[in-house]
Amino acid sequence: MTTPSGIRSGVGFRHVQVLAIASDDYPAATAATVYEGVQISGAKSLTLNDPEPRNIVHAGDDYVFALDVLPPTEPVTGELRTGKVNDTVDALLTGQSSVTIGEAKFFGVGTDKRGQEAQVILLAYRQALETDPASAYYGSRRWEFRLLPKCILTPREGSLDENAEERLYTVTPQFVTEYPWGVAFTTATEGFVRAQALRGVSEFKPRLVAFKGNNSAATFAFNTSLPAASTAKITVWVDGTVKAATTDYTPLTTAVVFTTAPTTDANIVMFYETTQG
């Protein structure tokens, strides 16, 4: 097991995971069973448009004598493209419902719910290779990801024509001051206190899950088809505080077993890596 060097070369687009956000800004878990949101399958591309900085030209005496730089006046925006229409995902994003009439399903387009789309957490990843010439793991498989702690995904209706299906979502990353697990950004650790998105790299596929404490359950199990690659790849927070393995909990590749059951309504968030999926 190893930590990636941070130098990698990515390709393709493999996975998009979306989690609803509760009123307390944590992932919307409701029970001691795992909450992992939904997958937007058929992912084709996630584009984040990072605007260029402003170049300020200082001129006088008939020539340019200095060039300064200021931050852009526009935020990061984006677009997600997929090859599938998914009513379950669109219901999560819009707050609408898929209605069954007979044996057909109906879903509204251009409704009065526009402008009321839910804020969600988005985790997307693609495969990559370790390409640090100084690394002993040069050429090893890595996974490059983007984490948007809070964003709005707005479904955009497509056309019926002879071309292959392409579903578009406008991605609007919100400015946040903390991770989805409740830990604030600091200048001492991250070097910033506010961001719209985070990029990362992991040895195995990244996974973000959540649970809700009930003052009774001490064992919190992962999806049986998505175990952790190793216990070293699991990090656990309860109400925004990172917990210590072996002291606060025992990590297993299939679950986390707390020494003391988390209290009722405790927000339990875990970030881990898996070889599956």
Secondary structure, 3 states (H helix, E strand, C coil): CCCCCCCEEEEEEEEEEEEEECCCCCECCCCCCCECCEECCCEEEEEEECCCCEEEEEEECCEEEEEEEECCCCCCEEEEEECCCCHHHHHHHHCCCCEEECCEEECCCCCCCCCCCCEEEEEEEEEEEECCCCCCCCCCEEEEEEEEEEEEEEEECCCCCCCCCCEEEEEEECCECECCCCCECCCCCCCCCCECCEEEEECCEEEEEEEECCCCCCEEECCCCCCCCCHHHCEEEECCEECCECCCEEECCCEEEECCCCCCCCEEEEEEEECCC
